[in-house]
Amino acid sequence: MCKFDFFLVSLFVIFMVLGSHTVSFARDEGGCLTCHQYPGLVRLDKNSGQKILHIDEAKYTRSPHGKLTCEQCHTTISKIPHTGETKVECNSQCHLTKKDKHMLKTYDYSILHKKEQSYIRKMKDPTSCRVCHPLYPHGEDEHVRALLNMHTGFMYCEACHIKRDMFGTLTYDWSSSDDVDFVGDYYGTRFYPQAADTNKLEHYLARITVLNLVNGEKISRINTWDTRRAKEYQQKESFLSLAEKKDQMVYFHKDIAKKGISVACEECHSENSILDFKELGFSELKSRELININLKGLVSKYETFFLPQMFHP
């Protein structure tokens, strides 16, 4: 990275840190909660499986490590994305006694942050997508997979992936489910401004759905009509030829668009958003925040960049 690029990246990181309304300055000097504040932030990869990346700031503050900054323990994090860089250093500044060092040799680091994380563990979903795709479907792009998987908690697959040019006027609304299993604090109504009467339902989830306007009637474009066929396909998949499998994939994805991350971000989080956030019930302030959310630059403009040590001598 050239000096000029590094300067631009530094300015961008300053904007991320200082521009966020929800990140505190006391402990989150590096702006880590710009991303990690979101429930349902889940990373998938072939080696480690499912890794939960959400951190509840209030719960962390009350934890035994609550007075420490992220960087004091996660000493190897120097760039974004930092997939795989999960080494924790516990005895460079703390746990310096012989007893503590011995304890750390067998310590189960996987239990750290467990009480500070919230995510969906199970969700019954009648759509054809979920027959083949897991609850957290994005696993290939290491730069954005966790941020994309975060959307599982507040929108259906088709809301983003539908081929909009195949239909007439599309509109967006909320659709709810009461069969969801959360780990940690449930957040089923967090993104649903009109769900005041359901705030106490722990197994409730509201997600944005897409509908087709036909002669004034709203018709759901969430595919449930192919669910049985998808299940039948799974049962006989191992007996099909490559050509037969390809034909089936073409059928199931006939109205589904695979999109680049920059396109996907701009479709919703921009002045020309396909979503009318105020119509969906969000306040003026929250609508502006969703349109101008500072994560989209992180995932769409930069492949990898190194974090400048702005707050350290």
N, C-alpha and C positions, 0 to 999 in steps of 0.2 A: 504494500500500500504506500503510495507517495505521500509526501508531507501535506499536500493540499487536500487529498482525500481524507487523510487523518484529521485535518482541521475541520472538514465538513462533518465527519462522523462525530467528532468531539462536540460540535455545536448541536448535532442531533441528539446525542446522549444528554446534554444539558437540558434540551427541550423536553426530553422524556422525563427526566428527574424533576425539573422545576415546573413542568406543565401539568403534572398529574395532581388531581384534587384528592386522591386517596392514599398517596404514598407519604409516609412520615419522614421527616429529616433526621430524627433522633437516632434510629438504628438502621434505617434503610438508606445508607449513604449512597450506595451504588444504584439505587432505583430498581432493585430486584423485584419489588412488588408491583412494578408497572405491568409485569406479566403474571407473576406468581400469585397475585391477589385473587385470581378468578377461580371459583369452584368449578370442578370438572376438567381442570387442566391435566390431561392424561397423555403420557407418552407411551407409544408402543414400538417395540423393535424385536427382531428375531431372537436376540441373545438374552435380554433382560425381561422380556414380556411386558407387563403393564407396570408403569411407574407413575405414581401420583405426584404432581408437582405443585399443587395448590398449598398455599400457606395463609392461614387466617392470622392477620397481624395482631389482633387483640389477644387471641389465645397464645400466640408465640410470646408476646410481651409478658404474659403471666407464667410462662414456662420457666424451668431452671436455667435456660440459656437466654432468657428474654432480654438481658442487658447487653448481649453481644450483637455485633453487626454480622450480617451474612458472610462477609469477606473474612472475618476472623476465624471461621471454621472451614468455609469452602475456599481454601487457599489456592486451588488450581484453576478457579474460574477466571479467565482472562479475556474471553471472547464470546460473542453471541453469533450463532447458537452454540451452546456448550454441552451438547448431547455427548454422553459418555464420560465427561469430566466430573465424576462424582466423588472423587477422593476427598475425605474429610481429615483435616489435621487437628487433632485434639490436644497435643502436648507440645505445641510450639510456644504457646502463651499460658495455657491452662493445663491442669492434670499433670503436674510436673513431678509429683512424688513417685517413689518406687512402687508403692501400692497401686496408684492410679495407672501407671504405665503397664503394670502386670494385668490389671483389669481390662485395659483397652485391647489387649492381645486377643481376647475371646469375646469382646463386646459385640452385641448384635446391633449394628448401626441401622438396620432396617426399621427399628422401632422409633427412631427419631422422627419427629414431626407428625407421627400418626394421629395424635389428638388435635392437630391443627389443620387437618385436611378434610375436605368435603367433596364427594363425587357420587355419581350414580353407580350402584353396583349391579342392579338388575332392573330391566324395564320391559314389560310385555308390550309388544308393538306388532300390530296385525299387518304391517306393510310387507310387500314383497321384498323390499330392500333388505330388511332384517333377517330374512330367511337365509341369505348367503353372507351378508356383511355383519360384522360384530357391532356391539354397542358403540365402541369407539373405532370407527372404520379407517381413520387416516393413519398409516404407518410407514409409508414409503419416503416421504420428503422430510428429512431430519430437521430442516430449518423451520418448518411450520406445523408439523404433525400434532403437537400438543395444543397449539392455539386453534387449529381446525377442529380437533376433537372436543374442545371446549364448547363448540356450537351444538353438540348433541343435546345439551340441556335446555336449549331454547329455540330450536327450529328443526323441522323435518328435513330429510335429505333433499326432497324435491324443491323445497323453497329456494335452495341455491342451485341445484343441478338440473332443473327442468330446462328443456329446450324451448325458450319462450317464443321463438319465432314460429313454432308449430301451432300456436294457439292464438286466439284473439286477445281480448283484454284480460289480463291477470290481476288479481287483487290478493291481498294478504290479510290474515286475521289470526286469532288465537284458537287453538284446539287443545283440549285438556285430556289428561289421563289420570286415573286414581289408582294405578297399579305400578308403582315405582318404589324401588328399594334404595334408600340413600345410606351412605356411610358418612358419619359426621353430621353436621347440621344440614337439614333438608333445605333446599333452595328452590322448590317447585314454583313458588309464586314471586320470586325475586324480580323476574323480568316481565311480570304480568301486572301492569298498573291497576287493572280493574278487578283484581281478585281479592279484595278486602275480606270477603265473606269466607274465603278458603284458606286464610293465613295459618290456621291451626291444623290443617290436614297434612300429616307428615308423609303421606304417600301420594301426594298430588303433584302433577307437573303440567305446566302450560307451555306449549311451543307454538311458534309461528308456522302457519300452514299456508299453502298457496291454493287459490281457487280460480276457476275459469268463469268469466262472466259470459253467459249465453242467454240472450233475450231477457236480460235483467235477472236471471237466476244464477246463483253461485253454485258451481259444481266443483267439488274437491278434485285436485289433481294428484293427491297422495294415493299411490297405487296399492290398493288392497285387493283388486279384482284378479291380480296375477299371483296372489300368495299361494293358492293351492297348486298352481302349475309349477311354481318355484320349488315347492316342497317335493313334488313328484320328480322334478328334474334332479334334485339332490339325491334322491333314492336310486336313480338309474344312471347318474353321471359317470360312474366308473365303467359302465358297459358301452358308453357312446364313443364314436370315433371323434377325432379332432374336428372334422368338418361339421359333425352334428353338434358338438359343443359350441363351436363358433356360431352356428345358426341360432342356437338357443340364447347365447350372449347378445347377439344382435337384437333378438326379439325383446329380451328383458330390458335392454338399454335403448330402445328405439326412441324414447322421448327424454333421455337422460344425457346431459352435457358434462363432459369432463373439462374442468376449467383450470387455467393457470392461476396461481395465487394472487397475482397483481390484478387480474380481471375480477376474481371473486371478491377481493377486498373492496375494490372501487364500486362494484355493483350496489353494495349496501352502505358502505361508509364513505359517502361523498355527497356533494351538493346535488348530484343527479341520482340519488339513491332510488332503487326500485321499491324501497320500503318508505311508506309515509309514517314516520315514527310518531308524530302527533296524532295521526288517525288511529294508530295502534294503542294510543292511550298514554304515551310518555309525555312528560312535562316539556316545556320549551327548553329548559336547561339541559335535561337529559337527552333530548333530541339533538341538540347542538353537540353534546359530548359524543354521541354515537356517530354523528356525521364526521366529526373531526378527531375521532379517537386516534391517539398517537401511536398505537400498535401497528397500524397499516403500513407506515413508512418503514418500520423495522422489518417487516416480513416481505415487503414488496420491492424495496429499493436496494437492500444490502444482502449479499450472499453470506458474507462473514465479515465481522469487524472486531477489532480488539478494543477492550475497555480502557479508556484513559484513567489514570489515577488522579482524578480532579480534587478529591477531598483529602488526600494524604500528602505529607511533606516528601 
